[in-house]
Amino acid sequence: MAGEVIVIALGGNAIKQAHETGTTEEQFLNVDKTAEQIAKIVESGYKPVITHGNGPQAGALLIQQEEAKASVPPQSLAVCGAMTQGQIGWMMQNRIAFHLQKADLTASVCSLVTQVEVSADDPDFQNPSKPVGPFYNADEAVRLEREKGYRIKEVKPGVHKGWRRVVPSPEPISILEKEIIQDLVRHGALVIASGGGGIPVKKEDDGSYSGVDAVIDKDRAGFCLAQVVSADILMILTDVEKVCINFNKPNQQELGEITVNEAKAYMTEGHFLAGSMGPKVEAAIRFASWSGKEAIITSLDKALDAIEGKTGTHIRA
């Protein structure tokens, strides 16, 4: 329904395709296509609030820190998160503003550097789950674990290059800049916030916040953002049109409209991998349960069609 607030959580393919090297030019081209789709959603009368991942960019920046440490001091993972949040936020802000202007739409576009509180005792620090950086084949994974001490997991079973480095991904507790985000949305701005899941910070005894070396899952942070802006819909965009059970098997089945209880059952049966579809379905379940409204998972090119009920996986309470 036009006028609804939609939190859109953009997957990595909205910024960098898996087969690409990740040049500035490549990323801007991808973001431009993404921005064009977002402008169409605005043109249809909806009010999007945008968040995005940063796994490929944060991983690439980590490699740069490690390889150049003999020449310049390496920056922490928290700083890399802040840097990529600014990088991607700028790209999004630049191209969304252009496509809104091109469509004769008036809206201020603002990317906000966002901090998200986490717990230093989160169990994911002991068993990291967040994929970052490029994909590797099995031989490369073994070599990098041995030579560099990376923690690597297979995140896409059955794919030649299905392994990625993983880092801690603690649960988001709260968005520190929530009042600012609410004010901006209230005044009609198109806000890009919690980029890369937000810069993870922990609260110190003196009341200050310090950076934590982790990458928050953007879908979980997207649910927190949806709570902050009282969203009508949480839309998670990825590289598939619909969520599947028995993925990559002969009995693979696409899911259209399902209930929270059905989604939970599929989660329990192990249909959704922790480093892939799992956090997306989990965030959708949380939003639908909390709001009583629907969450949608679909591909970027089908976003508006999914909002209009023509495609996508819709999870409702």
Stockholm file with secondary structure:
# STOCKHOLM 1.0

chainA/1-317         MAGEVIVIALGGNAIKQAHETGTTEEQFLNVDKTAEQIAKIVESGYKPVITHGNGPQAGALLIQQEEAKASVPPQSLAVCGAMTQGQIGWMMQNRIAFHLQKADLTASVCSLVTQVEVSADDPDFQNPSKPVGPFYNADEAVRLEREKGYRIKEVKPGVHKGWRRVVPSPEPISILEKEIIQDLVRHGALVIASGGGGIPVKKEDDGSYSGVDAVIDKDRAGFCLAQVVSADILMILTDVEKVCINFNKPNQQELGEITVNEAKAYMTEGHFLAGSMGPKVEAAIRFASWSGKEAIITSLDKALDAIEGKTGTHIRA
#=GR chainA/1-317 SS CTTCEEEEEECGGGTCCTTSCCCHHHHHHHHHHHHHHHHHHHHTTCEEEEEECCHHHHHHHHHHHHHTTTTSCCCCHHHHHHHHHHHHHHHHHHHHHHHHHHTTCCCCEEECCCEEECCTTCGGGTSCCEEEEEEECHHHHHHHHHHHCCCEEESSTTSTTCEEEEECCCCCCEETTHHHHHHHHHTTCEEECSGGGCEEEEECTTSCEEECSCCCCHHHHHHHHHHHTTCSEEEEEESSSSCEESTTSTTCEECCEEEHHHHHHHHHTTCSCTTTTHHHHHHHHHHHHHHSSEEEEEEGGGHHHHHTTSSSEEEEC
#=GC SS_cons         CTTCEEEEEECGGGTCCTTSCCCHHHHHHHHHHHHHHHHHHHHTTCEEEEEECCHHHHHHHHHHHHHTTTTSCCCCHHHHHHHHHHHHHHHHHHHHHHHHHHTTCCCCEEECCCEEECCTTCGGGTSCCEEEEEEECHHHHHHHHHHHCCCEEESSTTSTTCEEEEECCCCCCEETTHHHHHHHHHTTCEEECSGGGCEEEEECTTSCEEECSCCCCHHHHHHHHHHHTTCSEEEEEESSSSCEESTTSTTCEECCEEEHHHHHHHHHTTCSCTTTTHHHHHHHHHHHHHHSSEEEEEEGGGHHHHHTTSSSEEEEC
//
